[in-house]
Amino acid sequence: MADGVLDPFVDRIQALLVKLNDGQRKALARDISRHLRGSQAKRIRENKNPDGSDFEDRKPQPEMRKRKGNLRMFRKIHRAKNLKAKGTADEASVAFTGFANRVARVHQYGLRDRVNERGLQHKYPERELLGLTDEERDYIEETMVKHVDAALNDD
């Protein structure tokens, strides 16, 4: 995801965000990060890019032919132990932790990585695991406006 996706909106609302105290900004960031964590996890489970397109299919493996049923990628990476939401007074973030972070980075940017313990390497196709959809951008804007409005009306 490109940095600065929300810059035009943040520039417009920056003056209002300054009026929020640290606790209010932290609550706002926590709400946004929790919502984004859920929507990102749902999208990853569905094997979809933020633009709505499907992830590029994985290369067929001999052992996969024996299995019937669900052959989706990233079957466990979306779980709460791997995908963490964090909100502070300065930022809201959703990130992978531990080994899931390494796997996600390789797929997010289409990097080369070891396939097995013998050192065989493969260049993975780019699959955007984390990224903002239009609905998520709208949610962020609406939530920011609601929090600022509530804070200004309380004063």
C-alpha positions in Angstrom: 0.0 0.0 0.0 1.3 3.4 -0.9 2.1 5.8 2.0 0.0 8.9 2.1 -3.3 7.4 0.8 -5.3 9.5 3.2 -3.2 12.7 3.0 -5.8 14.9 1.3 -8.4 14.0 3.9 -6.0 14.3 6.8 -4.9 17.7 5.6 -8.5 18.9 5.7 -9.3 17.5 9.2 -5.9 18.0 10.8 -7.0 21.2 12.6 -9.9 19.4 14.1 -7.8 16.4 15.2 -5.5 18.7 17.1 -8.4 19.7 19.3 -8.8 16.1 20.5 -6.9 15.1 23.7 -4.6 12.1 23.7 -7.2 9.8 25.1 -9.7 10.7 22.4 -7.2 10.3 19.7 -6.2 6.9 21.1 -9.8 5.8 21.2 -10.2 6.9 17.6 -7.1 5.1 16.4 -8.2 2.0 18.4 -11.6 2.0 16.7 -10.1 2.4 13.3 -7.4 -0.3 13.7 -9.9 -2.9 15.1 -12.3 -2.4 12.2 -9.4 -2.5 9.7 -8.0 -5.7 11.3 -11.4 -7.4 10.8 -11.9 -6.3 7.3 -8.4 -7.1 6.2 -8.7 -10.6 7.8 -12.0 -11.2 6.0 -10.5 -10.1 2.6 -7.4 -12.3 3.2 -9.7 -15.3 3.9 -11.4 -14.7 0.7 -8.1 -14.4 -1.2 -8.9 -11.0 -2.6 -6.7 -7.9 -3.3 -7.9 -4.5 -2.0 -9.1 -3.6 -5.5 -11.5 -6.7 -5.4 -9.5 -8.9 -7.8 -8.6 -12.4 -6.8 -5.1 -13.3 -5.7 -3.0 -14.9 -8.4 -3.4 -18.7 -8.1 -0.7 -20.7 -6.5 1.5 -23.0 -8.5 0.0 -26.5 -8.5 1.7 -29.0 -6.2 1.6 -32.8 -6.5 0.4 -33.2 -2.9 -2.5 -30.8 -3.6 -3.9 -33.1 -6.3 -4.7 -35.7 -3.6 -6.6 -33.2 -1.5 -10.2 -32.4 -2.2 -12.0 -29.3 -1.0 -10.6 -26.0 0.0 -7.2 -25.1 -1.5 -7.2 -21.4 -0.5 -3.9 -19.7 0.4 -3.2 -18.1 3.7 -5.6 -20.3 5.7 -4.2 -19.3 9.1 -2.4 -16.0 8.6 -5.5 -13.9 9.2 -6.0 -15.1 12.7 -5.7 -12.7 15.6 -2.4 -14.2 16.9 -0.8 -13.4 13.5 -2.6 -10.2 12.5 -2.5 -7.5 15.2 -4.3 -4.1 15.4 -2.8 -1.3 17.4 -4.0 2.2 18.1 -2.0 5.0 19.8 -2.6 8.7 20.1 -0.5 9.2 17.0 -1.4 6.2 14.7 -3.6 3.3 13.9 -1.9 0.2 12.5 -2.6 -3.4 11.4 0.5 -5.6 11.0 1.6 -9.2 10.9 3.8 -10.6 13.7 6.5 -13.3 13.8 6.9 -15.8 11.0 3.6 -14.6 9.5 5.2 -11.2 8.9 7.9 -12.8 6.8 5.4 -14.8 4.7 3.2 -11.7 4.3 6.1 -9.5 3.2 7.2 -12.0 0.6 3.7 -12.1 -0.9 2.9 -8.4 -0.5 5.9 -7.3 -2.5 6.4 -10.4 -4.7 9.9 -11.2 -3.4 12.1 -14.3 -3.7 12.1 -16.8 -0.8 13.1 -20.3 0.2 10.6 -22.9 -0.6 12.1 -25.7 1.4 14.9 -26.5 3.8 17.2 -27.5 0.9 17.3 -23.9 -0.1 15.2 -24.1 -3.3 14.0 -20.6 -4.1 11.0 -19.2 -5.9 9.9 -15.7 -6.9 6.3 -15.3 -5.6 3.7 -13.2 -7.4 2.6 -10.0 -5.8 -0.5 -10.5 -3.7 -1.5 -7.4 -1.7 -2.5 -8.8 1.7 -2.7 -5.4 3.4 -4.2 -2.4 1.7 -7.2 -0.1 1.9 -10.4 -0.6 0.0 -12.7 2.2 -0.9 -15.1 1.1 1.8 -12.3 1.1 4.4 -11.3 4.7 3.4 -14.9 5.8 3.7 -15.1 4.1 7.2 -12.0 5.9 8.3 -13.3 9.3 7.2 -16.7 8.7 8.8 -15.2 7.5 12.1 -12.8 10.5 12.2 -15.7 12.9 11.6 -17.9 11.2 14.2 -15.1 11.3 16.9 -14.2 14.9 16.2 -17.9 15.9 16.2 -18.5 14.1 19.5 -15.5 15.7 21.0 -16.4 19.2 19.9 -20.0 18.8 21.1 -18.9 17.6 24.5 -16.9 20.8 25.0 
